């Protein structure tokens, strides 16, 4: 699933493919610095770096289905290699149509390097993926930078500017991008270790999210049977600050929502969940679930998102609409202003 919480990273999520393309291409050029590169290698590296995200198409059938599939599938090493092979085959066919000839192995190596760089970046920005799927189902994450982090984007944009229009040789630009990325991630790792030392709760990597735009701050989450909480922890030595919390009470309608596919899919891949129940004004009620990772503090009457409490809004909800009798009418997924619906199970 996408990394980072429901802060500014949701707004700039569309630029994240830039980091995947630039880093994927830079890794290949830095490792094999022939100029010009064999025909199609640049395309294989760039498209290979994007190829694991082909699973985004699943979201058209339901965002809840997408997030459940997103942790494995094309975001595993096996899936990434399959996508690299498909990318190499497509690029190779285009090269041949244009009168060129590049060995499949060369194109596959470039696409595979790009696809693996995608997995590594997703893990480094807090994505929870299953790299050993389908053999093992263990999730891996190292939450260092947020998705579409501006510091990371700055490295990519500086590299593109150095290449065009400054015309710095590709190998020099690529090695500079790789080196700057390594330095940024290493610095963030040291700061994360320091921030974790101030945590008010036991630290596990899958309970931490990077704060978008911050070099030093992370969010850390805790769940109890009755409540979920989030704190901000800092690598600058500041004490932790509790930012948001919400109760986890289960009404009869909330318990009925467990039968919905939307809820089952959502709960299977989220750890800090909580439900709400609200009337729709027509005698019916919605039972909805969110995760504290998608929520942020806000004013009581802020209309930016559906209110979960007196001081919090959330960007994502999954659940359903129920009649007064308790029968499920429609399954719902809300992502910001977008609402996906499908029939409730009979």
C-alpha positions as CSV (number, residue, x, y, z in Angstrom):
1,X,0.0,0.0,0.0
2,X,0.9,3.6,-0.5
3,X,3.4,4.8,2.2
4,X,3.0,7.6,4.6
5,X,0.0,8.9,6.4
6,X,-2.9,11.1,5.4
7,X,-0.9,14.3,5.5
8,X,0.5,16.4,2.6
9,X,1.9,13.3,1.0
10,X,-1.7,12.4,-0.2
11,X,-1.8,15.7,-2.1
12,X,1.5,15.2,-4.0
13,X,1.2,11.4,-4.4
14,X,1.0,11.9,-8.2
15,X,4.7,12.9,-8.4
16,X,5.9,9.7,-6.8
17,X,6.4,7.9,-10.2
18,X,9.1,10.6,-10.8
19,X,11.3,9.2,-8.0
20,X,10.8,5.6,-9.2
21,X,11.7,6.4,-12.8
22,X,14.7,8.6,-12.0
23,X,16.2,6.2,-9.4
24,X,15.5,3.2,-11.5
25,X,17.3,4.7,-14.5
26,X,20.1,6.1,-12.4
27,X,20.8,2.6,-10.8
28,X,21.1,1.1,-14.3
29,X,23.3,3.8,-15.7
30,X,25.5,3.9,-12.7
31,X,26.1,0.2,-12.9
32,X,26.6,0.0,-16.7
33,X,27.9,3.4,-17.7
34,X,28.0,2.9,-21.5
35,X,27.2,6.0,-23.4
36,X,25.1,5.8,-25.4
37,X,23.3,2.9,-23.7
38,X,22.1,0.0,-25.9
39,X,18.8,0.9,-27.6
40,X,15.8,0.4,-25.3
41,X,17.8,0.1,-22.1
42,X,16.7,3.5,-20.8
43,X,13.0,2.7,-21.5
44,X,13.4,-0.8,-20.0
45,X,14.8,0.7,-16.8
46,X,12.2,3.5,-16.5
47,X,9.2,1.3,-17.3
48,X,10.6,-1.5,-15.2
49,X,10.8,0.9,-12.3
50,X,7.1,1.6,-12.7
51,X,5.9,-1.9,-13.6
52,X,5.1,-3.1,-10.0
53,X,2.5,-0.5,-9.8
54,X,0.5,-2.1,-12.5
55,X,-1.5,-3.6,-9.6
56,X,-3.1,-0.1,-9.3
57,X,-5.6,-1.3,-11.9
58,X,-7.2,-3.5,-9.2
59,X,-8.3,-0.2,-7.5
60,X,-11.0,0.2,-10.2
61,X,-12.7,-2.9,-8.8
62,X,-12.4,-1.6,-5.3
63,X,-9.7,0.3,-3.4
64,X,-10.0,-2.2,-0.5
65,X,-9.2,-5.1,-2.9
66,X,-6.2,-3.1,-4.2
67,X,-4.6,-2.5,-0.8
68,X,-5.0,-6.2,0.1
69,X,-3.3,-7.3,-3.1
70,X,-0.8,-4.4,-3.1
71,X,1.3,-5.9,-0.3
72,X,2.2,-8.9,-2.4
73,X,1.7,-9.8,-6.1
74,X,3.8,-7.4,-8.2
75,X,5.4,-6.0,-5.1
76,X,7.2,-9.2,-4.3
77,X,10.5,-10.2,-5.8
78,X,8.9,-12.9,-7.9
79,X,6.2,-10.6,-9.2
80,X,8.7,-7.8,-9.9
81,X,10.8,-10.3,-12.0
82,X,7.7,-11.3,-14.0
83,X,6.9,-7.7,-14.6
84,X,10.6,-7.1,-15.6
85,X,10.4,-9.9,-18.2
86,X,7.1,-8.5,-19.6
87,X,8.7,-5.0,-19.8
88,X,11.8,-6.4,-21.6
89,X,9.7,-8.3,-24.1
90,X,7.6,-5.2,-24.9
91,X,10.6,-2.8,-25.2
92,X,12.5,-5.4,-27.2
93,X,9.6,-5.7,-29.7
94,X,9.4,-1.9,-30.1
95,X,13.2,-1.8,-30.7
96,X,13.0,-4.5,-33.4
97,X,10.1,-2.6,-35.1
98,X,12.3,0.4,-35.3
99,X,15.1,-1.5,-36.9
100,X,17.3,-2.1,-33.9
101,X,18.4,-5.2,-32.0
102,X,19.2,-5.4,-28.2
103,X,19.5,-8.7,-26.4
104,X,16.6,-9.7,-24.2
105,X,19.0,-10.4,-21.4
106,X,20.3,-6.8,-21.5
107,X,16.8,-5.3,-21.5
108,X,15.7,-7.8,-18.8
109,X,18.6,-6.8,-16.6
110,X,17.7,-3.1,-16.9
111,X,14.0,-3.7,-16.2
112,X,14.8,-6.0,-13.3
113,X,17.1,-3.4,-11.7
114,X,14.4,-0.8,-12.1
115,X,11.7,-3.1,-10.7
116,X,13.8,-4.0,-7.6
117,X,14.6,-0.4,-7.0
118,X,10.9,0.2,-6.9
119,X,10.5,-2.4,-4.1
120,X,13.4,-1.0,-2.2
121,X,12.0,2.6,-2.4
122,X,8.6,1.5,-1.3
123,X,10.0,-0.3,1.7
124,X,12.2,2.7,2.6
125,X,9.2,5.1,2.5
126,X,7.2,2.9,4.9
127,X,5.4,0.7,2.5
128,X,4.5,-2.7,4.0
129,X,5.2,-5.3,1.3
130,X,5.8,-9.1,1.2
131,X,9.0,-9.4,-0.9
132,X,9.1,-13.3,-0.4
133,X,5.4,-13.8,-1.5
134,X,4.1,-16.4,-2.3
135,X,6.7,-18.5,-0.3
136,X,6.5,-16.3,2.8
137,X,3.9,-13.8,3.9
138,X,6.1,-11.7,6.2
139,X,5.7,-8.0,5.7
140,X,8.8,-5.8,5.5
141,X,9.1,-2.1,6.0
142,X,11.9,0.4,6.9
143,X,10.1,3.7,7.3
144,X,12.7,6.3,6.5
145,X,11.1,8.8,4.1
146,X,7.5,9.5,3.2
147,X,6.1,8.9,-0.3
148,X,6.9,11.8,-2.6
149,X,9.1,13.3,0.1
150,X,10.2,16.8,-1.0
151,X,13.8,16.1,0.0
152,X,13.9,13.0,-2.2
153,X,12.1,14.8,-5.0
154,X,14.7,17.6,-4.8
155,X,17.5,15.0,-5.5
156,X,15.6,13.7,-8.5
157,X,14.8,17.2,-9.9
158,X,18.4,18.3,-9.4
159,X,19.6,15.2,-11.3
160,X,17.2,15.9,-14.2
161,X,18.4,19.5,-14.3
162,X,22.0,18.5,-14.4
163,X,21.3,16.2,-17.3
164,X,19.0,18.6,-19.1
165,X,19.8,21.4,-19.8
166,X,23.3,21.3,-18.3
167,X,24.3,18.2,-20.3
168,X,26.3,16.6,-17.5
169,X,27.2,13.0,-18.6
170,X,24.7,10.4,-17.7
171,X,27.1,8.3,-15.7
172,X,28.1,11.3,-13.5
173,X,24.5,12.3,-12.9
174,X,23.4,8.8,-12.1
175,X,26.1,8.1,-9.6
176,X,25.4,11.5,-7.9
177,X,21.7,10.6,-7.6
178,X,22.5,7.2,-6.2
179,X,25.1,8.6,-3.8
180,X,22.7,11.4,-2.6
181,X,19.9,8.9,-2.1
182,X,22.2,6.6,0.0
183,X,23.3,9.6,2.1
184,X,19.7,10.8,2.6
185,X,18.5,7.3,3.7
186,X,21.5,6.8,6.0
187,X,21.0,10.1,7.7
188,X,17.3,9.4,8.1
189,X,18.1,5.9,9.6
190,X,20.3,7.5,12.2
191,X,17.6,10.1,13.0
192,X,15.0,7.4,13.2
193,X,17.0,5.4,15.7
194,X,17.3,8.5,17.9
195,X,13.6,9.3,17.6
196,X,12.7,5.7,18.5
197,X,14.6,6.1,21.7
198,X,12.1,8.7,22.9
199,X,9.0,6.7,22.0
200,X,6.4,6.3,24.7
201,X,5.4,2.9,23.4
202,X,7.3,-0.2,22.3
203,X,8.9,0.4,18.9
204,X,8.2,-1.9,15.9
205,X,9.0,-0.7,12.4
206,X,5.5,-1.5,11.1
207,X,4.0,0.9,13.7
208,X,6.0,3.9,12.4
209,X,5.3,6.3,9.6
210,X,7.6,9.1,8.2
211,X,6.2,12.6,8.4
212,X,6.0,14.1,5.0
213,X,8.5,17.0,4.5
214,X,10.3,16.4,7.8
215,X,13.8,15.2,8.1
216,X,13.5,14.5,11.8
217,X,9.9,13.6,12.7
218,X,7.9,10.3,12.6
219,X,4.5,9.2,13.7
220,X,4.3,6.1,15.9
221,X,1.0,4.2,16.6
222,X,-0.4,2.1,19.3
223,X,-3.5,-0.1,19.5
224,X,-5.2,-1.3,22.7
225,X,-8.5,-3.2,22.9
226,X,-10.3,0.1,23.6
227,X,-8.3,2.7,21.7
228,X,-5.8,3.6,19.0
229,X,-3.3,6.4,19.5
230,X,-0.7,8.3,17.6
231,X,2.4,10.2,18.8
232,X,4.9,12.4,17.0
233,X,8.5,11.4,17.9
234,X,11.5,13.4,16.9
235,X,15.2,12.8,16.1
236,X,16.0,16.3,17.5
237,X,15.6,15.2,21.1
238,X,12.2,16.7,21.6
239,X,9.8,14.8,23.9
240,X,7.0,12.8,22.2
241,X,3.7,14.5,21.6
242,X,0.4,12.6,21.5
243,X,-1.3,13.9,18.3
244,X,-4.6,11.9,17.9
245,X,-6.5,9.1,19.4
246,X,-9.9,7.4,19.0
247,X,-11.9,4.8,20.8
248,X,-12.7,1.3,19.4
249,X,-16.2,0.6,20.7
250,X,-18.1,-2.1,18.8
251,X,-21.9,-1.5,18.5
252,X,-24.2,-4.1,17.1
253,X,-24.0,-2.5,13.6
254,X,-20.2,-2.3,13.8
255,X,-20.2,-6.0,14.5
256,X,-22.5,-6.7,11.6
257,X,-20.0,-4.8,9.3
258,X,-17.5,-7.6,9.7
259,X,-19.5,-9.6,7.2
260,X,-18.7,-7.0,4.4
261,X,-15.9,-7.7,2.0
262,X,-14.8,-4.0,2.2
263,X,-14.3,-4.3,5.9
264,X,-12.6,-7.8,5.7
265,X,-10.2,-6.5,3.1
266,X,-9.4,-3.3,5.0
267,X,-8.8,-5.0,8.4
268,X,-6.6,-7.6,6.8
269,X,-3.9,-5.1,6.0
270,X,-4.4,-2.3,8.5
271,X,-3.2,-2.5,12.1
272,X,-4.5,0.7,13.8
273,X,-8.2,0.5,12.9
274,X,-11.3,2.0,14.5
275,X,-15.0,2.1,13.6
276,X,-17.6,4.8,13.6
277,X,-21.4,4.6,13.1
278,X,-23.4,7.5,11.7
279,X,-27.0,8.2,10.4
280,X,-27.4,9.2,6.8
281,X,-30.7,11.1,7.4
282,X,-32.9,8.6,5.7
283,X,-33.4,6.2,8.6
284,X,-30.3,4.2,7.5
285,X,-26.9,4.1,9.1
286,X,-23.3,3.7,7.9
287,X,-20.8,1.5,9.7
288,X,-17.3,2.6,8.6
289,X,-13.7,1.7,9.4
290,X,-10.6,3.8,9.1
291,X,-7.0,3.5,10.2
292,X,-5.2,6.1,12.3
293,X,-2.5,6.3,9.6
294,X,-5.1,8.0,7.4
295,X,-6.2,10.6,9.9
296,X,-4.9,14.0,11.1
297,X,-5.9,16.5,13.8
298,X,-8.3,19.2,12.7
299,X,-10.8,21.7,13.9
300,X,-14.2,20.3,15.1
301,X,-16.1,21.6,12.1
302,X,-13.5,21.1,9.4
303,X,-15.1,19.8,6.3
304,X,-11.9,18.4,4.8
305,X,-12.9,14.9,5.7
306,X,-15.5,12.8,7.4
307,X,-15.3,13.6,11.2
308,X,-14.2,10.6,13.3
309,X,-14.3,12.6,16.6
310,X,-14.2,16.1,17.9
311,X,-10.7,16.9,16.6
312,X,-9.8,14.5,13.8
313,X,-10.6,13.9,10.1
314,X,-9.7,10.9,8.0
315,X,-9.0,10.5,4.3
316,X,-10.1,6.8,3.9
317,X,-13.1,4.8,5.1
318,X,-14.3,1.3,4.3
319,X,-17.7,-0.2,5.4
320,X,-21.3,-0.2,4.4
321,X,-24.7,1.3,4.4
322,X,-27.4,-0.5,6.6
323,X,-31.1,-0.3,6.7
324,X,-32.8,0.3,10.1
325,X,-33.4,-3.4,10.3
326,X,-29.7,-4.0,10.3
327,X,-29.6,-5.5,6.8
328,X,-26.6,-4.3,4.7
329,X,-27.7,-2.4,1.6
330,X,-24.4,-1.2,0.0
331,X,-20.7,-1.7,0.5
332,X,-18.8,1.6,0.6
333,X,-15.2,2.8,0.3
334,X,-14.5,6.5,0.7
335,X,-11.1,8.0,-0.4
336,X,-11.4,11.7,0.1
337,X,-14.2,12.9,-2.1
338,X,-14.3,9.7,-4.1
339,X,-16.9,7.1,-3.2
340,X,-16.8,3.5,-4.5
341,X,-19.9,1.3,-4.0
342,X,-20.8,-2.3,-4.8
343,X,-23.7,-4.5,-3.7
344,X,-23.7,-5.9,-0.2
345,X,-23.3,-9.7,0.1
346,X,-26.5,-11.7,0.4
